[in-house]
Amino acid sequence: MTGRPTLAVVGATGAVGTVMLQILSQHADIWGEIRLIASPRSAGRKLTVRGEEVEVVALSEEAFDGVDIAMFDVPDEVSAQWAPVAAAKGAVVVDNSAAFRMDPDVPLVVPEVNPHAARVRPRGIIANPNCTTLSMIVAVGALHAEFGLRELVVSSYQAVSGAGRAGIDTLRQQLKLVAGTELGTSPGDVRRAVGDATGPFPEPVALNVVPWAGSLRDDGWSSEEMKVRDESRKILGLPELKVAATCVRVPVVTTHSLTVHARFEGEVTVDRAREILATAPGVVLFDDPAAGEFPTPADVVGTDPTWVGRVRRALDDPTALELFVCGDNLRKGAALNTAQIAELVAAEFMGA
Ligand SMILES: NC(=O)c1ccc[n+]([C@@H]2O[C@H](COP(=O)([O-])OP(=O)(O)OC[C@H]3O[C@@H](n4cnc5c(N)ncnc54)[C@H](OP(=O)(O)O)[C@@H]3O)[C@@H](O)[C@H]2O)c1
């Protein structure tokens, strides 16, 4: 390859794609052409990236002509079909869907944790982890590097944008229906007000929390919970890691939060954990409860790092830490991590 790499953004019109265009406009401009691709529904629409209007083209084999790196921010089945097409045309694919994450020939990469993995990509595809795993793994990976992780018990508080534009639209519509009412005081009153408008969620999400994300897997687990387990193991290179996750949807637009109980090989101290978290790349330690300081989605949204607060040693286990973690699911949880991976590959191409 000579000159600057050509980048394709597939799914440029979606929730993740929209944030991707912002990130590409904010990061150092290392790209030659940036080609925007979506479904035929969006062909001809104009979107702004790097301060310029670019026309969206429909997904097709020809759309990958001359593309060096292709980011895929589309549903699983679209990635499953089209990522191999882009790879066969010579592009390195960075895929945000779940289609290839557990494929042993596809690395699952978080640049702060396992950047080396991006170089070994037998299928020409690199996978981006799911947003819930990504929202905690940079902080957990930093602690693992020092203490040696043995077990994770996590609960998520997931934003509606994790379910794409449809999730955001659903919460906003439901909030209009309940705003200014006395709802939320008797069984089923919110459900009756919301009616069938539950969008991608099984229950009303306004004035509520919903202990479900994804689809049903064996023995009552959800697909989202299985992703947290499987993907944490793969990223950290710990195939035997014990993981128990409970994924919960909350009425937050963007930014996932998690409580994390992390058990390590030996005794840990809060002081050392704080030092690690305060200096780890991509992590901000924001932890002073006496001053009312801990991360919340309302403050974290739109920012890049993984924010960590409420760092405590487990009262009944000197080998375990308790944390509260927040990360913007559309930035580090999706578009930012993809952009970072694409930048790693671009640096490789440009001989850095
Ligand atoms: N939201 C998150 O927090 C998050 C985090 C990590 C990973 N992800 C993953 O990232 C991917 C995109 O998620 P999202 O939340 O951005 O979804 P979304 O808002 O629903 O956007 C979907 C995008 O895919 C495009 N698309 C759909 N069907 C297509 C087709 N047949 N051909 C070409 N393009 C097609 C859409 O184009 P049109 O506008 O033309 O329909 C749109 O650009 C998914 O795999 C998701 O699981 C999402």
The ligand as a MOL file (V3000), in Angstrom:
LIG
                    3D

  0  0  0     0  0            999 V3000
M  V30 BEGIN CTAB
M  V30 COUNTS 48 52 0 0 0
M  V30 BEGIN ATOM
M  V30 1 N -25.1140 0.1440 20.3420 0
M  V30 2 C -24.1100 -0.3290 21.0450 0
M  V30 3 O -23.8600 0.0410 22.2210 0
M  V30 4 C -23.1820 -1.3480 20.4390 0
M  V30 5 C -22.0040 -1.6250 21.1060 0
M  V30 6 C -21.1170 -2.5690 20.5870 0
M  V30 7 C -21.4490 -3.2080 19.4330 0
M  V30 8 N -22.6150 -2.9370 18.7920 0 CHG=1
M  V30 9 C -22.8820 -3.6420 17.5570 0
M  V30 10 O -22.6320 -2.7440 16.4680 0
M  V30 11 C -23.5110 -3.0770 15.3940 0
M  V30 12 C -24.3190 -1.8310 15.0260 0
M  V30 13 O -25.1150 -1.4720 16.1530 0
M  V30 14 P -25.9550 -0.1140 16.2330 0
M  V30 15 O -26.3500 -0.0240 17.6500 0
M  V30 16 O -25.2310 1.0110 15.6060 0 CHG=-1
M  V30 17 O -27.2310 -0.5030 15.3130 0
M  V30 18 P -28.2570 0.4550 14.5560 0
M  V30 19 O -28.3380 1.7760 15.2150 0
M  V30 20 O -29.4850 -0.3330 14.3890 0
M  V30 21 O -27.5720 0.6740 13.1030 0
M  V30 22 C -27.4470 -0.3890 12.1830 0
M  V30 23 C -26.6250 0.0420 10.9590 0
M  V30 24 O -26.5190 -1.0950 10.0820 0
M  V30 25 C -27.0000 -0.7260 8.7950 0
M  V30 26 N -27.6440 -1.8810 8.1760 0
M  V30 27 C -28.6900 -2.6120 8.6440 0
M  V30 28 N -29.0100 -3.5900 7.7540 0
M  V30 29 C -28.1640 -3.4420 6.7080 0
M  V30 30 C -27.9930 -4.1430 5.4810 0
M  V30 31 N -28.7650 -5.1710 5.1360 0
M  V30 32 N -27.0070 -3.7180 4.6370 0
M  V30 33 C -26.2270 -2.6700 4.9460 0
M  V30 34 N -26.3300 -1.9770 6.1060 0
M  V30 35 C -27.2850 -2.3620 6.9730 0
M  V30 36 C -27.9880 0.3810 9.0400 0
M  V30 37 O -28.1300 1.1180 7.8410 0
M  V30 38 P -29.5260 1.8790 7.4940 0
M  V30 39 O -29.5310 3.1380 8.3100 0
M  V30 40 O -29.3760 2.1500 6.0320 0
M  V30 41 O -30.6330 0.9490 7.8470 0
M  V30 42 C -27.2720 1.1700 10.1400 0
M  V30 43 O -26.2490 1.9600 9.5820 0
M  V30 44 C -24.3620 -4.2590 15.8760 0
M  V30 45 O -23.7750 -5.4760 15.4660 0
M  V30 46 C -24.2990 -4.1160 17.3770 0
M  V30 47 O -24.5250 -5.3470 18.0420 0
M  V30 48 C -23.4770 -1.9990 19.2590 0
M  V30 END ATOM
M  V30 BEGIN BOND
M  V30 1 1 1 2
M  V30 2 2 2 3
M  V30 3 1 2 4
M  V30 4 1 4 5
M  V30 5 2 4 48
M  V30 6 2 5 6
M  V30 7 1 6 7
M  V30 8 2 7 8
M  V30 9 1 8 9
M  V30 10 1 8 48
M  V30 11 1 9 10
M  V30 12 1 9 46
M  V30 13 1 10 11
M  V30 14 1 11 12
M  V30 15 1 11 44
M  V30 16 1 12 13
M  V30 17 1 13 14
M  V30 18 2 14 15
M  V30 19 1 14 16
M  V30 20 1 14 17
M  V30 21 1 17 18
M  V30 22 2 18 19
M  V30 23 1 18 20
M  V30 24 1 18 21
M  V30 25 1 21 22
M  V30 26 1 22 23
M  V30 27 1 23 24
M  V30 28 1 23 42
M  V30 29 1 24 25
M  V30 30 1 25 26
M  V30 31 1 25 36
M  V30 32 1 26 27
M  V30 33 1 26 35
M  V30 34 2 27 28
M  V30 35 1 28 29
M  V30 36 1 29 30
M  V30 37 2 29 35
M  V30 38 1 30 31
M  V30 39 2 30 32
M  V30 40 1 32 33
M  V30 41 2 33 34
M  V30 42 1 34 35
M  V30 43 1 36 37
M  V30 44 1 36 42
M  V30 45 1 37 38
M  V30 46 2 38 39
M  V30 47 1 38 40
M  V30 48 1 38 41
M  V30 49 1 42 43
M  V30 50 1 44 45
M  V30 51 1 44 46
M  V30 52 1 46 47
M  V30 END BOND
M  V30 END CTAB
M  END
